[in-house]
Amino acid sequence: MNSWLKPIKTTLALNNGFVLITIIATKGSTPCSNGDKIVYTANEAAFGSIGGGNLEFKALSFAQEMLDQRSNSSQLIKYPLGATLGQCCGGYVKVLFESFTEDNSELSKNDSWVEQVSTLYKKCEDFILITVVDNNPKKQHRAQKCIYTNNNFYASLNDKKLSNFVEKSASNLMLSAQGPTIVEFEDKSELKTQIYLEKAFSSEVLPVVVFGAGHISRALMPILINLPVKLYWIDDRQEQFDKYAGDTSQINIICDDFLTGMADLPNEVYCLVISYSHQIDFEICEKIILQNNFSYLGMIGSSIKGRKFRDRFAQKNYSKNVIDKFTCPIGEKQKFLKSPTSIAITIAMDLVNFIENKKQSESL
């Protein structure tokens, strides 16, 4: 969830400029969602995507123009997704461009918005990141960042009325189920200031645990770390973790007995069981079913394996409603593409489809 911060901090350490591109509004059919980001630096997108295609090409081209100007500024641009962009989606997106190309040393200080956001993510504290875009034609367009938490409001806005308005808007968003939003503040001279508020709710990030660190799980991790989830990875073999060459900064690795390692997992966890032993698989699933505080329980294997496990659970008189939440097999069996990566992709798709369907049903 906070992976966009890493390339920013790397860029700052190298004393390079960057442009932060954020989707702040969408309407109709669009290839992206509010809050999607790109960190653009040194002629390349160091992180993220806003849906690809000509939209992204145009956005990156404009980001390069901002880098070439070598002055900190911000721009709001509305892109209709029609013939002018060579796209037929039919909607539009509003994109916020923020360039940080000069005197970025302030962003590396402990009280900068970058470091404050990084700290809040590490503490798993809910907050709202606020971007205030001053549209005064007499001034260079420049965005200001504020941060709102349940306990504090970090802002350095000179206009008291604007500051109060921003704080109240952030407070309202914190209490609502609404996603990223834009509000407008109008001063005495009828100048409008646009304010973009973006939730970062660690408490709403879905917990996902993967049991097993074999070849399929190691192929699965680079996919899962790019989803808005909090990852736990459990295995009792350190050497299997050592074989993973990917980024582990966003993974809670637990090298312990599988059942012992489950002790500190959060409630409503999404479970993927991919261990090296059928007996261990059964013990893991049995404990999860007994605790019955999970959102998803999927296990790799065959249909026969799944049926035998369900029969064993039924013989122990476990609740049928809970047993029915158990899914095996996960992932779609392929005839030709049987590599760990191919299997991992289908497992990830099963999880994504389950979460998407659950979210859609909850929103009705």
Backbone torsions as a table, in degrees:
resi	resn	phi	psi	omega
1	MET	NA	-37.7	-178.6
2	ASN	-99.3	18.9	-172.7
3	SER	-67.5	-18.6	178.0
4	TRP	-70.7	-20.2	178.9
5	LEU	-71.7	-32.2	-174.9
6	LYS	-61.3	-49.5	178.1
7	PRO	-65.2	-29.6	176.3
8	ILE	-64.5	-46.9	-178.8
9	LYS	-67.5	-34.6	175.8
10	THR	-64.8	-43.1	179.0
11	THR	-63.3	-42.0	178.7
12	LEU	-63.4	-39.4	179.0
13	ALA	-63.1	-31.1	179.1
14	LEU	-87.8	-0.3	-179.2
15	ASN	60.5	36.9	177.9
16	ASN	-103.9	155.4	175.1
17	GLY	-83.0	161.7	178.2
18	PHE	-153.1	162.8	174.3
19	VAL	-122.6	128.5	175.9
20	LEU	-97.6	118.0	-178.4
21	ILE	-107.2	125.8	-177.1
22	THR	-134.1	132.3	172.5
23	ILE	-77.7	118.5	-176.3
24	ILE	-112.6	-9.4	175.8
25	ALA	-159.4	143.0	176.8
26	THR	-138.6	153.1	174.6
27	LYS	-148.0	139.2	179.8
28	GLY	75.5	-154.5	-179.2
29	SER	-82.1	117.6	-178.5
30	THR	-134.6	153.9	179.9
31	PRO	-86.6	8.4	-175.5
32	CYS	-145.0	173.9	-178.4
33	SER	-125.0	157.8	174.7
34	ASN	-55.8	134.2	179.3
35	GLY	97.1	-15.5	177.1
36	ASP	-59.6	141.5	-173.6
37	LYS	-133.4	155.5	166.3
38	ILE	-131.0	134.2	168.9
39	VAL	-103.0	114.1	-174.9
40	TYR	-109.6	126.9	-179.2
41	THR	-154.7	145.4	174.2
42	ALA	49.6	50.4	175.0
43	ASN	66.8	20.7	178.0
44	GLU	-153.6	156.1	174.3
45	ALA	-82.2	108.2	-178.4
46	ALA	-76.2	-19.0	179.9
47	PHE	-157.3	142.8	162.5
48	GLY	84.3	177.9	-179.9
49	SER	-156.1	152.5	173.5
50	ILE	-118.3	28.3	173.0
51	GLY	111.6	-3.3	177.9
52	GLY	72.9	-162.1	176.8
53	GLY	66.8	-163.6	-176.7
54	ASN	-68.4	-29.3	176.0
55	LEU	-57.1	-51.3	-178.1
56	GLU	-67.6	-37.4	178.4
57	PHE	-59.9	-46.4	179.9
58	LYS	-64.3	-41.0	-178.8
59	ALA	-64.6	-43.3	-179.9
60	LEU	-68.2	-34.7	177.0
61	SER	-63.6	-42.5	178.6
62	PHE	-67.7	-37.5	177.5
63	ALA	-60.8	-38.8	178.4
64	GLN	-65.1	-38.5	176.7
65	GLU	-60.9	-40.6	179.3
66	MET	-66.0	-39.7	177.2
67	LEU	-61.8	-40.8	-177.8
68	ASP	-65.7	-25.2	-179.4
69	GLN	-74.7	-21.1	175.9
70	ARG	54.7	41.9	173.8
71	SER	-145.1	140.7	-179.2
72	ASN	-70.6	128.4	-179.9
73	SER	-159.0	174.7	176.1
74	SER	-140.4	150.5	179.2
75	GLN	-143.0	141.4	172.0
76	LEU	-109.7	123.5	-178.6
77	ILE	-128.2	132.9	177.0
78	LYS	-100.3	126.2	-179.5
79	TYR	-112.8	109.4	171.5
80	PRO	-72.1	132.1	-177.4
81	LEU	-91.0	65.4	-178.5
82	GLY	-128.0	-149.5	-173.2
83	ALA	-61.8	-34.9	-177.4
84	THR	-62.9	-26.9	177.1
85	LEU	-100.0	1.2	-178.1
86	GLY	68.6	25.5	179.5
87	GLN	-124.9	152.6	-174.3
88	CYS	-118.5	22.3	-178.4
89	CYS	-63.2	-39.6	176.8
90	GLY	94.2	-8.4	179.7
91	GLY	-101.5	-156.6	173.0
92	TYR	-148.9	161.0	174.1
93	VAL	-131.6	146.1	173.2
94	LYS	-110.2	127.4	-172.2
95	VAL	-118.5	131.7	175.6
96	LEU	-99.2	124.7	176.0
97	PHE	-109.5	125.5	176.5
98	GLU	-125.2	116.9	-179.8
99	SER	-99.9	136.1	176.6
100	PHE	-125.9	90.1	-171.0
101	THR	-121.5	-9.3	-179.3
102	GLU	-137.8	141.9	175.7
103	ASP	48.1	58.9	-179.0
104	ASN	-89.5	8.8	-178.2
105	SER	-61.0	-29.2	-179.9
106	GLU	-63.0	-30.4	-177.1
107	LEU	-71.6	-15.8	-180.0
108	SER	-92.5	-6.0	180.0
109	LYS	-75.8	157.1	-175.3
110	ASN	-61.9	-28.2	-178.5
111	ASP	-95.5	9.4	177.9
112	SER	-74.6	160.1	179.7
113	TRP	-64.6	-31.7	179.0
114	VAL	-63.0	-48.6	-178.3
115	GLU	-70.8	-35.8	178.0
116	GLN	-65.0	-43.8	177.6
117	VAL	-63.1	-42.7	178.9
118	SER	-59.8	-42.4	179.2
119	THR	-65.1	-42.1	-179.6
120	LEU	-64.6	-39.1	175.9
121	TYR	-62.2	-43.6	-179.2
122	LYS	-63.4	-35.5	179.4
123	LYS	-81.3	-3.6	-176.0
124	CYS	56.1	38.9	-179.5
125	GLU	-97.6	133.8	178.0
126	ASP	-68.6	139.8	177.9
127	PHE	-157.5	169.5	175.7
128	ILE	-122.7	125.5	176.1
129	LEU	-92.5	124.9	-172.9
130	ILE	-115.5	133.1	175.5
131	THR	-119.9	119.1	-179.0
132	VAL	-104.3	117.1	-176.9
133	VAL	-104.6	113.0	-179.7
134	ASP	-83.0	116.4	-178.0
135	ASN	-98.0	17.3	179.2
136	ASN	-62.4	118.3	-176.7
137	PRO	-65.3	-16.6	-180.0
138	LYS	-84.9	-6.9	-178.9
139	LYS	-118.6	156.8	171.5
140	GLN	-70.2	130.3	-179.3
141	HIS	-61.7	119.9	179.4
142	ARG	-145.5	133.9	-178.3
143	ALA	-90.1	147.6	174.3
144	GLN	-116.2	140.5	-179.7
145	LYS	-101.0	136.2	172.7
146	CYS	-129.9	159.2	179.2
147	ILE	-133.5	132.3	179.2
148	TYR	-120.2	129.1	172.6
149	THR	-123.1	178.4	178.2
150	ASN	-64.5	-21.7	-174.9
151	ASN	-112.2	-20.0	-172.8
152	ASN	-144.3	157.7	172.7
153	PHE	-128.7	110.4	-177.9
154	TYR	-98.5	109.1	-177.7
155	ALA	-154.2	153.2	176.5
156	SER	-133.1	49.4	-179.1
157	LEU	-86.5	132.8	-176.3
158	ASN	-74.4	-29.5	-178.0
159	ASP	-86.4	114.5	-176.7
160	LYS	-63.0	-42.2	179.9
161	LYS	-64.1	-40.4	177.0
162	LEU	-63.3	-44.1	-180.0
163	SER	-60.4	-44.5	178.7
164	ASN	-64.1	-39.4	179.6
165	PHE	-64.5	-43.4	179.7
166	VAL	-63.3	-45.4	-179.0
167	GLU	-62.5	-42.6	179.8
168	LYS	-65.8	-41.2	179.1
169	SER	-63.2	-40.8	178.7
170	ALA	-66.6	-40.0	178.6
171	SER	-62.3	-42.4	178.9
172	ASN	-63.9	-41.0	-179.8
173	LEU	-67.2	-38.0	179.9
174	MET	-59.1	-33.4	-176.3
175	LEU	-90.4	-7.0	-176.3
176	SER	-103.7	171.0	177.3
177	ALA	-94.1	4.7	-176.6
178	GLN	-70.9	150.3	177.7
179	GLY	-86.9	-158.2	178.3
180	PRO	-54.0	141.9	-175.3
181	THR	-146.7	162.7	176.5
182	ILE	-120.2	134.1	172.8
183	VAL	-126.7	161.1	-179.2
184	GLU	-122.4	140.4	175.9
185	PHE	-116.7	131.1	-179.8
186	GLU	-115.0	125.2	-178.5
187	ASP	-89.0	-173.4	-176.0
188	LYS	-61.5	-32.7	-179.4
189	SER	-86.2	9.5	177.6
190	GLU	68.4	18.3	172.3
191	LEU	-78.5	134.2	-177.5
192	LYS	-101.4	133.0	175.5
193	THR	-111.1	125.3	179.5
194	GLN	-90.9	136.4	-175.9
195	ILE	-126.2	120.8	179.8
196	TYR	-103.6	125.1	-178.9
197	LEU	-117.0	126.6	-175.0
198	GLU	-126.5	120.5	179.1
199	LYS	-73.5	142.9	169.1
200	ALA	-133.5	87.8	-174.1
201	PHE	-103.1	96.4	177.2
202	SER	-62.0	-30.3	-179.4
203	SER	-67.3	-19.0	179.8
204	GLU	-99.7	-3.6	178.7
205	VAL	-71.0	131.6	-174.4
206	LEU	-74.6	129.1	177.0
207	PRO	-82.7	129.5	178.6
208	VAL	-126.1	129.9	177.2
209	VAL	-118.3	134.8	175.8
210	VAL	-112.6	121.2	177.2
211	PHE	-95.4	116.4	-178.9
212	GLY	111.6	137.6	-178.5
213	ALA	-124.0	33.0	177.8
214	GLY	-76.7	-167.0	-172.0
215	HIS	-64.5	-35.0	179.7
216	ILE	-71.4	-43.0	178.4
217	SER	-63.1	-38.6	179.5
218	ARG	-67.5	-29.8	175.1
219	ALA	-76.3	-24.2	-177.8
220	LEU	-79.1	-32.5	-173.4
221	MET	-58.7	-45.0	-179.9
222	PRO	-62.4	-21.4	176.8
223	ILE	-80.3	-47.5	-174.3
224	LEU	-67.6	-33.0	-176.7
225	ILE	-68.5	-13.6	177.8
226	ASN	-94.9	5.2	175.5
227	LEU	-99.3	157.0	179.2
228	PRO	-76.8	67.2	-176.8
229	VAL	-133.5	159.7	171.7
230	LYS	-104.7	119.4	-169.0
231	LEU	-97.8	135.7	170.3
232	TYR	-121.7	139.5	-176.6
233	TRP	-134.3	117.5	-173.2
234	ILE	-119.5	132.0	171.4
235	ASP	-160.6	155.6	179.4
236	ASP	-98.4	13.5	-177.6
237	ARG	-122.4	103.9	-178.9
238	GLN	-61.0	-34.2	-177.6
239	GLU	-62.8	-26.8	178.1
240	GLN	-71.9	-40.0	174.7
241	PHE	-63.5	-37.6	-178.2
242	ASP	-63.8	-23.8	-179.9
243	LYS	-77.3	-13.1	-178.7
244	TYR	-82.0	120.4	-175.6
245	ALA	-97.4	-0.8	-175.8
246	GLY	-83.5	-177.0	-179.9
247	ASP	-71.7	125.6	179.4
248	THR	-111.5	6.4	-174.6
249	SER	-65.0	-22.4	-178.8
250	GLN	-109.2	16.2	-178.1
251	ILE	-118.3	129.8	173.3
252	ASN	-87.4	98.8	-177.4
253	ILE	-87.3	127.0	179.9
254	ILE	-121.1	104.9	177.7
255	CYS	-96.9	98.6	-174.4
256	ASP	-164.4	171.5	170.1
257	ASP	-53.1	138.2	-173.2
258	PHE	-56.7	-46.8	-177.0
259	LEU	-69.8	-37.1	176.8
260	THR	-66.8	-38.8	-178.5
261	GLY	-66.3	-16.5	179.9
262	MET	-78.6	-11.5	-169.3
263	ALA	-57.4	-39.2	-173.3
264	ASP	-103.0	16.1	178.5
265	LEU	-71.1	144.6	179.5
266	PRO	-71.9	166.4	174.8
267	ASN	-71.8	160.8	178.2
268	GLU	56.4	38.5	-178.2
269	VAL	-79.7	150.9	175.9
270	TYR	-99.6	118.4	-169.4
271	CYS	-109.5	130.5	173.8
272	LEU	-120.0	114.3	-175.1
273	VAL	-101.5	110.9	-175.5
274	ILE	-139.0	50.8	-176.1
275	SER	-84.6	-177.0	-174.5
276	TYR	-96.9	5.0	-174.5
277	SER	-143.8	133.2	176.9
278	HIS	-62.2	-37.2	-179.5
279	GLN	-67.1	-41.9	177.0
280	ILE	-64.4	-41.5	176.5
281	ASP	-54.6	-46.3	-177.8
282	PHE	-64.6	-43.8	-178.4
283	GLU	-64.0	-39.1	178.0
284	ILE	-63.8	-50.7	-178.2
285	CYS	-63.5	-39.0	179.9
286	GLU	-62.4	-43.9	-179.2
287	LYS	-66.3	-39.0	179.1
288	ILE	-64.2	-42.5	179.8
289	ILE	-66.7	-39.4	178.3
290	LEU	-63.7	-41.3	-179.6
291	GLN	-73.0	-33.4	175.8
292	ASN	50.3	47.4	175.3
293	ASN	-128.0	37.4	-177.3
294	PHE	-114.7	156.9	175.6
295	SER	-97.0	-30.8	-176.4
296	TYR	-150.7	136.7	176.6
297	LEU	-135.1	104.4	-180.0
298	GLY	-120.9	141.4	-177.8
299	MET	-130.8	139.1	175.9
300	ILE	-75.7	149.2	179.7
301	GLY	146.7	-166.1	-179.2
302	SER	-97.5	169.6	174.9
303	SER	-63.0	-35.9	179.1
304	ILE	-63.4	-43.8	178.8
305	LYS	-60.9	-43.0	179.2
306	GLY	-62.5	-43.8	-179.2
307	ARG	-64.8	-41.0	179.9
308	LYS	-64.7	-39.8	178.7
309	PHE	-64.5	-43.0	179.6
310	ARG	-62.5	-40.1	178.1
311	ASP	-61.8	-42.7	-179.4
312	ARG	-66.1	-39.3	177.7
313	PHE	-64.7	-40.5	-179.7
314	ALA	-65.7	-38.8	179.5
315	GLN	-63.7	-25.3	178.0
316	LYS	-90.6	8.4	175.7
317	ASN	62.9	31.7	173.0
318	TYR	-73.3	154.5	-176.6
319	SER	-57.5	130.1	179.3
320	LYS	-62.5	-37.5	179.7
321	ASN	-62.0	-36.8	179.0
322	VAL	-74.4	-41.9	178.5
323	ILE	-60.0	-36.4	-179.1
324	ASP	-65.9	-17.7	177.3
325	LYS	-80.5	-9.9	-179.2
326	PHE	-82.2	128.1	-177.3
327	THR	-117.5	123.2	173.6
328	CYS	-155.6	125.7	9.4
329	PRO	-87.6	159.9	168.4
330	ILE	-105.9	150.9	-175.5
331	GLY	83.6	148.3	-178.9
332	GLU	-96.3	129.1	-179.3
333	LYS	-71.9	126.5	-179.7
334	GLN	-105.9	149.0	-179.3
335	LYS	-81.1	-37.7	-174.7
336	PHE	-113.3	-41.1	-177.1
337	LEU	-90.2	94.7	-173.8
338	LYS	-118.7	16.7	-179.4
339	SER	-70.3	159.9	176.6
340	PRO	-53.9	-38.5	179.7
341	THR	-65.1	-43.3	178.9
342	SER	-61.0	-44.0	179.5
343	ILE	-65.6	-42.0	-179.2
344	ALA	-61.7	-39.5	179.8
345	ILE	-62.0	-43.3	-178.9
346	THR	-69.9	-33.5	175.9
347	ILE	-65.4	-44.1	178.5
348	ALA	-62.4	-39.0	179.4
349	MET	-65.6	-38.7	175.5
350	ASP	-58.6	-45.3	-179.6
351	LEU	-65.4	-46.5	179.7
352	VAL	-60.1	-45.4	-179.6
353	ASN	-63.4	-39.5	178.9
354	PHE	-64.0	-46.5	-179.7
355	ILE	-63.8	-43.5	-179.4
356	GLU	-61.5	-46.7	179.3
357	ASN	-62.8	-39.4	179.3
358	LYS	-65.0	-45.1	-179.7
359	LYS	-64.0	-40.8	-179.7
360	GLN	-65.7	-40.6	179.8
361	SER	-68.0	-34.0	179.3
362	GLU	-71.8	-24.6	-177.9
363	SER	-83.6	-9.3	-179.0
364	LEU	-71.7	NA	NA
